[in-house]
Amino acid sequence: MEKNHGLNKLTLAGLLVTLGIIYGDIGTSPLYVMQAILGDRPVSQLLVYGGLSCVFWTLTIQTTVKYIILTLRADNKGEGGIFSLYALVRKRGKWLVYPAIIGGAALLADGVITPSITVSSSIEGLRLYYEDINTVPIVIAILCGLFIFQRMGTMLVGSSFGPIMFIWFSMLGVLGLGNLGNHWEILHAINPKYAIEMLVEYPKGFWLLGAVFLCTTGAEALYSDLGHCGRKNIRISWIFVKTCLLLNYFGQGAWIMQHTGEVLSAQNPFYATMPDWFLLIGIIIATMASVIASQALITGSFTLINEAMRLNLWPKVRVLHPTDLRGQIYVPSINIMLFIGCVAMVLGFKESKNMEAAYGLSISITMLMTTLLYCTYLYVKRGSYFLVGLTAFVFLTIELCFLAANLNKFMHGGYVTVFIGSVLFAVMFVWFKARKIKNRYLEFVNVKDFLPPLKALSDDVTVPKYCSHLIYLTSADYPSQMESKIFYSVFQKQPKRADVYWFVHVDVVDEPYTLEYVVTPLIPGDVFRVDFMLGFRVPPRINLYFKKVVENMVANNEVDTVSRYESLNKQNVSGDFRFVVIEKFLSFENELPFIEKLIMDGYFFLKSVSLKEGREFGLDTSSVTIEKFPLILIPPKEVSMKRVYE
């Protein structure tokens, strides 16, 4: 399956689509960043110039240099994001899985608050018309519509996202430019000395980095959407986006400086810079931009979970494809989780200024994890300790400062996203670790030893025929091996005579859109092994893929699918196909160490609420038999018993 790289070419249409897809989060940050920096503090030159200087250099170093220039180079066949980056380097060290799952969990956790704060910030502009209006019901109504809409997919409205975001950024630039004339001296804030002075001299100035950080929270999402737009379109469109953002930030700063000595906590500088006649139009455009930002984040979360599942870092859950658009997926369970989280945030915090106190803590952790993975990637590519050390020093120093400042938010609501992130991390950790424990004790046997008995069973007419074609899913990486439980199922569980035996193995490869297969005849015409190599973004529709493989083999005269029953063979009727899926349960006979038992108990609980193995691989339930098999990892010590005779 080849990736469509149409959008990777630098075109006007590509630039417009890029505006609509990837800049929602970072593009709506002017709604709340300056308000967060000011807080309840009186306006002063040190605060405003210092805050703007920090914003300018954060967007320059963190967003432009780290993500736009450097990290976008680390693409996995055109795809980006923390799990795509992990797939590139995971063979370089087993420990790399931990930065990946920490970063992924933190990104999802912060995703719960992003739609809440962006939609709330835009709707709160109505208070300039109705001072006492309760915005909570309006925000929840918009969120309800947004999450209900996910089921239908976004292809119908995707084409409108770009033009709307172009209007939004143009509005930001024009509003900012219009206000700069009130205080042109604000442009001096580009000088980094103002940032240093604020951090050092302003009372508790260092902790203001937590508010400054909000201007770059969308940078991680920008990298995740690399595959949708392409590197060139992102880099060129960023010039326009960054210019408009900075114009608006500095325009807000110019307006704020007209109120030196005042406390502006009751006013949002973003809306205050608008002319009265334009205010309602501005609120409508801001609301549309915030909905688009939320939409991009939600679909990004779906993609993130889908990648995690394919990399065996998340329990298997239902994934739907609402449209024919590649990459367009819908994950019902994640949609519900995000909806409940967003509504809870709105009900709990009520106003965007309260959410600002909780926002950014988790995403700063994600950025740290991305830096660790990127430095590993950089070493693999360049092999230079100096280059890796310099990159790590610069970005880890900046991000650790942001993390330290964001930790100040912990008791003010940051604990909410940290808690959510911890739960998500626990799920990923348990799922990953349990599979490692399970595989450690998996027993494999030599396939050659069982081929003659398989052939003999197939020819033994005294055994009732189970089906014409019997298919097992195997986790054995090599054709020469097979799990002992499969042969136990064939010969002992219930002797299963079939005309043709198939063993199917699915290997998730590091390239995102690979779809290849290899057929190994173990006994020509009677026993086959099929290995599928699927990219980590390819849905595991094994039922469909297997049919295509069989059709190809029939066309090449490698296998005969016509029933071998004499009466049916004369009528050229095809034989039946049946998958046998072996579901494992943790046997009571295990004597595991306490921690491993805890992990395995958690694993089987997650397994009980996730997709069954048949549905996980997209198998037709009408042709699947489920067999239970006890998983004995560590057998109990030999029991000494004595027989007593009466």
Residue pairs with C-beta under 8 A, 6 or more apart in sequence:
1 513
1 514
1 515
1 535
1 538
2 513
3 77
3 78
3 79
3 227
3 326
3 512
3 513
4 326
5 78
5 230
6 14
7 14
7 17
7 18
7 228
7 229
7 230
7 233
8 14
8 78
8 229
8 230
8 231
8 232
8 233
9 230
9 232
10 230
10 232
10 233
10 236
11 233
14 229
14 230
14 232
14 233
15 233
15 236
15 237
16 162
16 163
16 166
17 158
17 161
17 162
17 228
17 229
17 233
18 162
18 229
18 230
18 233
18 234
18 237
19 161
19 162
19 165
19 166
19 169
19 237
19 240
19 241
20 158
20 160
20 161
20 162
20 163
20 164
20 165
20 292
21 158
21 161
21 162
21 225
21 228
21 229
21 296
22 221
22 222
22 225
22 228
22 229
22 234
22 296
23 165
23 169
23 218
23 222
23 237
23 241
24 118
24 165
24 218
24 221
24 289
24 290
24 292
24 293
24 294
24 295
24 296
24 297
25 114
25 118
25 217
25 218
25 221
25 293
25 296
25 297
26 63
26 215
26 216
26 217
26 218
26 219
26 221
26 222
26 241
26 245
27 165
27 168
27 169
27 172
27 218
27 241
27 245
27 289
27 293
28 118
28 121
28 122
28 286
28 289
28 290
28 293
29 214
29 215
29 216
29 217
29 218
29 245
30 172
30 245
30 248
30 249
30 252
30 270
31 118
31 121
31 122
31 268
31 270
31 286
31 290
31 352
32 117
32 121
32 214
32 268
32 270
32 352
32 353
32 356
33 55
33 211
33 212
33 214
33 215
33 249
34 51
34 249
34 252
34 253
34 256
34 269
34 270
35 268
35 269
35 270
35 353
35 356
36 211
36 214
36 353
36 356
37 47
37 51
37 55
37 208
37 211
37 212
38 47
38 48
38 51
38 256
38 264
38 265
38 269
39 211
39 265
40 263
40 265
41 47
41 263
42 261
42 262
42 263
43 256
43 257
43 259
43 260
43 261
43 262
43 263
43 264
44 260
44 261
45 257
45 260
46 194
46 197
46 198
46 201
46 202
47 198
47 202
48 186
48 189
48 253
48 256
48 257
49 186
49 188
49 189
49 194
49 198
49 253
50 189
50 194
50 195
50 197
50 198
50 199
50 202
50 205
50 208
51 198
51 208
51 211
51 212
51 253
52 186
52 189
52 194
52 249
52 250
52 253
53 189
53 190
53 191
53 192
53 193
53 194
53 195
53 198
54 195
54 198
54 199
54 208
54 209
54 212
55 212
55 215
55 249
56 189
56 190
56 195
56 246
56 249
57 192
57 195
58 212
58 213
58 215
58 216
59 215
59 216
59 242
59 245
59 246
61 394
61 398
62 216
62 219
62 367
62 395
62 398
62 399
63 216
63 219
63 222
63 242
64 238
64 242
66 219
66 371
66 395
67 219
67 220
67 222
67 223
68 222
68 234
68 235
68 238
69 235
70 374
70 391
71 80
71 223
71 370
71 374
72 80
72 223
72 226
72 231
72 234
72 235
73 231
74 80
74 85
74 88
74 374
74 377
74 378
75 84
75 226
75 227
75 231
76 84
76 85
76 87
76 88
76 510
76 511
76 512
77 511
77 512
77 513
77 535
78 226
78 227
78 230
78 512
79 226
79 227
79 512
79 537
80 223
80 224
80 225
80 226
80 227
81 223
81 224
81 225
81 226
81 303
81 304
81 307
82 100
82 103
82 104
82 107
82 220
82 223
82 224
82 304
82 366
82 369
82 370
82 373
83 100
83 104
83 304
83 307
83 308
83 311
83 313
83 536
84 226
84 227
84 307
84 512
84 536
85 100
85 370
85 373
85 374
85 377
86 96
86 97
86 99
86 100
86 311
86 373
87 311
87 510
87 512
87 536
88 377
88 380
88 510
89 96
89 373
89 376
89 377
89 380
90 96
90 97
90 100
90 510
91 510
92 376
92 380
93 376
96 372
96 373
96 376
97 313
97 432
99 369
99 372
99 373
100 313
100 369
100 373
101 308
101 313
101 425
101 428
101 429
101 432
102 365
102 366
102 369
102 425
103 365
103 366
103 368
103 369
103 370
103 373
104 304
104 308
104 313
104 366
104 424
104 428
105 421
105 422
105 424
105 425
105 428
106 362
106 363
106 365
106 366
106 369
106 417
106 421
106 425
107 220
107 224
107 304
107 362
107 363
107 366
108 301
108 304
108 305
108 420
108 421
108 424
109 362
109 417
109 418
109 420
109 421
109 424
110 217
110 359
110 360
110 361
110 362
110 363
110 366
110 417
110 421
111 297
111 298
111 300
111 301
111 338
112 338
112 341
112 342
112 345
112 417
112 420
113 341
113 342
113 345
113 355
113 358
113 359
113 416
113 417
114 217
114 293
114 294
114 297
114 359
115 143
115 146
115 290
115 293
115 294
115 297
115 298
115 338
115 342
116 139
116 143
116 342
116 345
116 346
116 349
116 355
117 345
117 352
117 355
117 356
117 359
118 290
118 293
118 294
119 139
119 142
119 143
119 287
119 290
119 291
119 294
120 135
120 139
120 346
120 351
120 352
120 355
121 268
121 270
121 286
121 290
121 352
122 283
122 286
122 287
122 289
122 290
123 135
123 138
123 139
123 142
123 283
123 287
124 135
124 268
124 351
124 352
125 268
125 270
125 271
125 279
125 282
125 283
125 286
126 133
126 135
126 138
126 283
127 133
127 135
128 271
128 279
129 279
129 280
135 351
136 346
136 347
136 350
139 346
140 343
140 346
140 347
142 287
142 291
143 294
143 339
143 342
143 343
143 346
144 339
146 291
146 294
146 295
146 298
147 298
147 335
147 338
147 339
147 342
150 298
150 299
150 330
150 335
151 320
151 322
151 330
151 332
151 335
152 322
153 322
153 323
153 325
153 328
153 330
154 295
154 299
154 323
154 328
155 323
155 324
155 325
155 328
158 325
161 292
161 295
164 285
164 288
164 289
164 292
165 289
165 292
167 285
168 285
168 286
168 288
168 289
169 240
169 241
169 244
169 245
170 244
171 282
171 285
172 244
172 245
172 247
172 248
173 243
173 244
173 247
173 248
175 248
175 251
175 273
175 274
175 282
176 244
176 246
176 247
176 248
176 249
176 250
176 251
176 252
176 273
177 247
177 251
178 251
178 273
179 251
179 252
179 254
179 255
179 273
180 186
180 187
180 247
180 250
180 251
180 254
181 254
182 254
182 255
182 257
182 258
183 253
183 254
183 255
183 257
183 258
184 254
185 257
186 250
186 253
186 254
186 257
187 250
188 194
189 250
189 253
198 205
198 208
199 205
199 206
199 208
199 209
202 208
206 401
206 404
206 405
207 405
207 408
208 405
209 401
209 402
209 404
209 405
209 406
210 360
210 402
210 405
210 406
210 408
210 409
211 356
213 360
213 363
213 364
213 402
213 405
213 406
214 356
214 359
214 360
215 245
215 249
217 359
217 360
217 363
218 293
219 367
220 363
220 366
220 367
220 370
221 296
221 297
221 300
222 234
223 370
224 300
224 303
224 304
225 296
225 300
226 234
227 327
227 512
228 327
248 270
251 273
252 269
252 270
252 273
255 269
255 272
255 273
256 264
256 269
264 272
265 353
270 286
271 279
271 282
271 283
274 282
298 335
298 338
299 328
299 329
301 331
301 334
301 338
302 319
302 329
302 330
302 331
302 334
302 335
303 327
303 329
303 537
305 314
305 317
305 331
305 334
306 319
306 329
306 331
306 537
307 536
307 537
308 314
308 428
309 315
309 316
309 317
309 319
310 508
310 534
310 535
310 536
310 537
310 538
310 540
311 508
311 536
312 431
312 432
312 435
312 508
313 428
313 431
313 432
314 427
314 428
314 431
315 427
315 431
315 606
315 607
315 609
315 610
315 611
316 610
316 611
316 613
316 615
316 616
317 331
317 332
317 333
317 334
317 610
317 611
318 331
318 332
318 333
318 611
318 615
319 329
319 330
319 331
319 539
320 329
320 330
320 331
320 332
321 328
321 329
321 330
321 539
322 328
322 329
322 330
327 537
329 539
341 420
345 355
345 358
345 416
348 416
349 355
349 358
349 413
354 413
355 413
357 409
357 412
357 413
357 414
358 409
358 412
358 413
358 414
358 415
358 416
358 417
359 409
359 417
360 402
360 406
360 409
361 403
361 406
361 407
361 409
361 410
361 414
361 417
361 418
362 417
362 418
362 420
362 421
364 399
364 402
364 403
364 406
365 403
365 421
367 399
367 402
368 396
368 399
368 400
368 403
371 391
371 392
371 395
371 396
371 399
372 392
374 391
375 388
375 391
375 392
378 387
378 388
378 391
379 385
379 388
382 388
406 414
407 414
410 418
426 602
427 606
430 599
430 602
430 603
430 606
431 603
431 606
433 599
434 599
434 600
434 602
434 603
435 603
437 596
437 599
437 600
437 633
438 584
438 600
438 603
438 631
438 633
439 475
440 633
441 632
441 633
441 634
442 475
442 483
443 483
443 484
443 485
444 476
444 481
444 482
444 483
444 484
445 481
445 482
445 483
445 484
445 487
446 480
446 481
447 479
447 480
447 481
447 482
447 522
448 480
450 482
450 487
451 522
451 523
451 527
453 491
454 490
454 501
454 523
454 526
454 527
455 523
455 526
455 527
457 463
457 490
457 491
457 495
457 496
457 497
458 497
458 498
458 499
458 501
458 526
460 497
463 495
463 497
464 497
465 497
465 498
465 499
466 494
466 495
466 496
466 497
466 498
466 578
467 496
467 498
467 575
467 576
467 577
467 578
468 498
468 499
468 500
468 561
468 563
468 564
468 575
468 576
468 577
469 498
469 499
469 500
469 502
469 561
469 575
469 576
469 577
469 578
470 490
470 496
470 498
470 500
470 501
470 502
470 578
470 580
471 502
471 503
471 504
471 546
471 577
471 578
471 579
471 580
472 486
472 489
472 490
472 501
472 502
472 503
472 504
472 579
472 580
472 582
473 504
473 505
473 506
473 542
473 579
473 581
473 613
473 617
474 482
474 483
474 486
474 503
474 504
474 505
474 529
475 483
475 505
476 482
476 483
476 505
477 505
477 507
479 520
479 522
479 529
479 531
482 503
485 582
485 629
486 503
486 582
488 629
489 496
489 580
489 582
489 627
489 629
490 496
490 501
493 627
496 580
499 526
499 564
499 575
500 525
500 526
500 527
500 528
500 559
500 575
501 526
501 527
501 528
502 527
502 528
502 529
502 530
502 546
503 522
503 527
503 528
503 529
503 530
504 529
504 530
504 531
504 532
504 542
504 546
505 529
505 530
505 531
505 532
506 532
506 534
506 540
506 542
506 617
507 531
507 532
507 533
507 534
508 534
508 535
508 536
509 533
509 534
509 535
509 536
510 536
511 535
512 535
512 536
512 537
512 538
513 535
513 537
513 538
514 533
514 534
514 535
514 538
515 532
515 533
515 534
515 535
515 538
515 545
516 532
516 533
517 530
517 531
517 532
517 533
517 545
517 549
518 530
518 531
518 533
519 528
519 529
519 530
519 531
519 549
519 553
519 558
520 528
520 529
520 530
520 531
521 527
521 528
521 558
522 528
522 529
524 558
525 558
525 559
525 560
528 553
528 559
530 546
530 549
532 542
532 545
534 540
539 618
540 616
540 617
540 618
541 617
541 618
542 617
542 618
542 619
543 617
543 618
543 619
543 620
543 623
544 618
550 559
550 561
550 577
553 559
554 560
554 561
561 574
561 575
562 568
562 569
562 572
562 573
562 574
562 575
563 569
563 573
563 574
563 575
563 576
564 575
568 575
576 623
577 623
578 623
578 624
578 625
579 614
579 619
579 623
579 624
579 625
580 624
580 625
580 627
581 612
581 613
581 614
581 619
581 624
581 625
581 626
581 627
582 613
582 627
582 628
582 629
583 612
583 613
583 626
583 627
583 628
583 629
584 628
584 629
584 630
584 631
585 604
585 628
585 629
585 630
585 631
586 600
586 601
586 604
586 630
586 631
586 633
587 630
587 631
587 632
589 630
589 632
589 635
589 636
590 597
590 600
590 631
590 632
590 633
590 634
590 635
590 636
591 634
591 635
591 636
591 637
592 600
592 633
592 634
596 633
600 633
610 616
612 626
613 626
614 621
614 624
614 626
615 621
